Amino acid sequence: MVGIYLLKQDDIIVYVGQSRRIEARLREHEKSANKEYNKLEIIKCEEDELNDIEYDLIRKHTPIYNIQHNPFVSNIGDGQMVLTDVEIIKIYGIPKSTLQDWKKDKESWRYKVYLKLKGCQNDR
């Protein structure tokens, strides 16, 4: 099946990908275990639409695991850019109370998302 797939953690899109063989590509994600997600959405499309749809979805949702095409994540984590909590709230539209909840449980996936958004490899 040709299409776009969205990996989600709860209702947050954490990765947008495209494939001409979605089933095989998803098996690769499951084997690698380098992206945390618990939901999946597939959008069927024509092969010639893959790049445009993927690009638009990454720009719209700014998933944390997408580096390419993501204007906010492309420099994060390489030592060049660290976001403040206020910037994270503005850029990603995450409510302040939600961000505060994410920071409480340092073992949760949400805390890992927070650190990735902030541009940290570990708590600073």
N, C-alpha and C positions, 0 to 999 in steps of 0.2 A: 504494500500500500504506500502511495506517495502522499506526503503531507507534512504538517508542522505538528510538533508535540510540545506540550507544556508540562513540565515537572513542577508540582506544587507541594509545599509543606503546609498542611492545612489548607487555607485559602490563599496563600501567598505564592505567586509564581516565582520560583527560584531559578528556573532555566527554561529557555526556549530553544528548540532545535528543529532541524529539518532533516528529512531523509527520503530517499527513494524506496527504502525498505525499512519502514518504521519498526516492525516487529523485531528484526535483527538488531537494529540500533538500540532499542530499549533493552534487549538482552545484554548488550555491551555495557550499558549504564548499570544494570543490576550486578554484573560481575565486578565492575570496577569499584563500586561502593564509595566513590569520591564525592557524590552529591546526595545530600539528605533530602528525601521527598517521600510523601505518603499518598499522593494523588497524581493522577495523570489525565490529561485532556488531549485529544487528537483532533486536528482540523484537516480534513481531506482537501486537497487542492490539486491543481494541474502542476506538472513539473516546472513549467516556465514561470510559475508564480512563487515558487519556493523562496527565492532570495528576497523578493519584495515583501512578502508577508512576514517572514522571519525578522527582517530588519525593522519593519514597522512595529511588530510586537515587542521586540527588545527595546526600542526607543520609548515605547509607551509604558512598559511595565518595569524597566530597568532591573531585570532579575540579577540576583547577587552572583550567580555562577557564570553568567555571560560576561565575557570580557570584550570581545569584538562587538562593535556597534553600540556599546553601552557607554554613553558619554560620562556617566558618573563613576563607573567602576573601572574604567580603562587605566587610570593612574593610581587606583587605590591599592595599597599593600606593597608598592614597590619603593616606598620611602619618600616619594615625591608629594603625596597628598594624604592628609589626614583630615577627616570631616569632624566637625563638632556635632554635638547632639542637636543643636538648633538647625544646622545645615541638613542633617539627616531627616529631621522632621519636615523641613521645607522641600527638599528634593524628592523624598520618597512618600510624603504625605502620611507618615506614621504618626498617630496621635502621641503626644508627650506621655500620657499615662501608660500607653502600650509600651513605649520605649523604656520607661522606668520599670515596668514588669519584666521585660526581657533581661534587664541588667541584674535582677535579683537572683536568678538561678544560674549560677556560673557553669553548671553541667548541662544545661538545656541547649537544644539546637537554636533556640531563639537568641541566646547569648552569643553563640557562634556567628549568627547572622549579624547581630549588633557589631561585633568586632570586625567582621568583614566589611560592613558598611562604613565603619569608622576608619578603616584602613590599618587596623592593628592585627598583628599575628597573635598577640596575647594581651592580657589585661595590663594597661599602663596606669 
